[in-house]
Amino acid sequence: MTTELNKLQLDYEKEKANNVELSKKAADINVEANVATTEFNTTNASNTVKDAKTTIKRLKEAKSINKKLAKSQKTLRKMEKKIAKVKAKIDDCNKRIKFVNN
């Protein structure tokens, strides 16, 4: 059980590092997407179309990153629950062990 716990904790740390990286990307992309939606200018129609396409691209990218981030956070919560269960099992086993001196 201890090896299972160690493996879970290692996987958890990897996912946590991935989550931190995704959070940074999401924050940057969300800022870009928010700025992009306010940059439209109606004086030049062709530029407005280009700006709209660029904005759509940024918004889709933001949506994708945010979806990955949410999935990563969900995975972290599940892993935390698994780790807690394994720790509880180990504690329970330790309580049941009786030491006998010969």
N, C-alpha and C positions, 0 to 999 in steps of 0.2 A: 504493500500500500504506500510505503514511503517513496518508492520509485515512481509510482503513479502520481503522487503529490508533486514530486520534483519535476516530472515531465509537464504536468499541468501548469505549474508555476513558471516554468521556462517558456511554454507556449503563451502564457498570459503576458509575460514581459515583452515577448516579440510583438504580440498584438497591441500592447500598450504603446510601444514605440511607433508602430504603424499608425495607430490612432492619433498620436501627437503630430506626426507628419501630415496626416490627412486634415487635422484641425487647422494647421498653419496654411495649407493649400486652400482650404475652404474659406478661411478668413480673407485671404488675399483675393480670391476669385469673387467672393461676395462683394467686396469693396469695389472691384472693377465692374461687376455687373450693375451695382447700384449707381455708379458714376455714368456708366454707358447709357442707362435709360433716361438720363436727364440732358444728354448732349444733342438732341435732335434740333435741326434748323430747317425751317420751311422755305427759305429763300431759294435753295437750289434742290430741285427734286431728285436729280440723279445721286447727289451726295447723301440725301436723306435716305434713299433706298439702300445705298451702300452701308450707311450707319445702322440702318434697321437690321440688315443681314448680319453685320458684325455684332450687334446687340443680341440678336437671336442666338448666335453662336456662343457668346459669352454666357447667356442665361442657361443654355443647354449644358454647357460645361459646369456651371455652378450647380445646376440641378444634379448632374451626375456625381460630382464630388460630394455634395451634401448627402446624397443617397448612400454612397460608399461610407461616409462618416457615420451615418445612422446605423448601418449594418455593422460596422466595426464596434460601435458603442454597445449594440445589442449582444454581439459576440463576447465582449468584455464582461457584461453582466452575467451571461450564462456561465462563463468560465469562473467568475467569482463564486457563483452558487455551487459549481462542481467542486471547487477547491474547499469551500466551507464544508460540504458533505464529506469529502475525503478526510479532512481534518477531524471532523466529528467521529467518523468511523475509527480513526487512529486513536483518538482520545478514549473512545469506548473500549477498544481492545486493550489499551494500556490499563484501564480501570479493572478489567476482568483478569488480568494476569496476576497470579499469586506467586510470590517468591517463596520457595521452600528451601531452607538450609538443611543440609545433611549433617 
